[in-house]
Structure formats: structure tokens, C-alpha cells
């Protein structure tokens, strides 16, 4: 009886897209296998799923799929599980003494829902106020991309981006807003094509109403070139 009720709770948790921790839950032995070894194992697993579904893998079109999916999992869409792929922490001194808010908006987010393994597609808006250290603008995009390339929960992704930038910049004054569509909501289940999910994390000065307002106003700016 107990096992059954636990199973139901876990199923409901995933269906409701509830995350359980701000760190990606990883096994202690996560990196004992090389990328190549992982691809070999996952390839067989994907083949097994496809064959179980009744697909004929001798067909030319399907033959290469298990290997293609395995490589894509390990090297691309879940590549951000590998700490070696984390963007390097190079920073610069703030030579211009620019002490205002810097906002990098409309950063493309491609991630994957960890409950259904379906895509999350959206935009991240990231801001910080320098306390003497700055990062290259593309670094912010790379940090978003690194944490997005994991099985994710949008709330956790938002927090991970803020925490990483706080570490790199040595300041609490970092904020992130993500607006994204979850294909598990849009294309199956409730099938709501229009809905998107907004999450936010405000650190340091961004907890103050005025600073937060300024950031949110910048995001609203309609940038056209
Ligand atoms: Zn989902």
C-alpha cells in the first residue's frame, strides 16, 4: 500500500511540475563513465524503447536514430550536466566605473522539462549591478545556455543562473526573469498552446521595489534594429 501511495505522489509531483531542490539532483557516480560510454549505453536504451513501441529499426530512416539521440542527449541537450562544460569564470575590472544596472534581455532559452523530457523554449532576461567587476556580455548568454542544457524545472534554472552570476561577479545584486513555453503543457496533457510560464529571482538590491521596477521596465523596452 505504502509503495503505491508514494508512487502516486511522485507521479503527481511531476505532472504538476514541482521541483524539489535548487541543485540539479545528481548521482554520486555521475561522471564515472565517459561521454562515449554513456552514448553507447543510451543508444541501446533508445533502440529498446523504439523496438518496444513496435518500430522496425532495419528501416533506413530509423536505423541511425538510437545513435543520433544518444549523442544529442550527452553532447547537446543534456551537455550542461557536465561541470567541465561550465563557461570559464573570466571577469574584468569595471574600467568605466559604470555603476548602473546592466540588462541582457531576450536571451534565447532552449531547455528540457525534467518531468516529461520535452522542450522548454523561451527567453531569459538577466541583470546585474556591478560592484567593480564586470563580465563579457556573451558570458551571460553562455551561463543561461549551460544551465538550460539539463533536464530542468524552470524555477531551478532561474535560480541557478542568478547564483552562478552572483558567484562570478562577487555581488548579490543579480536578477533573472524567464518567460518560457513548456511543450509538455502546449502539445500534450492540457494542450494549452497560448500559455507560458514566468519565473523570477531577485537578489540583493533587486529585492528593492524601485530597482526591480527599473529592471522590469527595461525588459518591456521594444528593441528594434
Ligand atoms: Zn513537463
Boltz pocket constraint, residues with backbone or C-beta under 6 A from the ligand:
constraints:
  - pocket:
      binder: B
      contacts: [[A, 14], [A, 17], [A, 113], [A, 114], [A, 115], [A, 116], [A, 117], [A, 118], [A, 182], [A, 184], [A, 185]]
      max_distance: 6.0
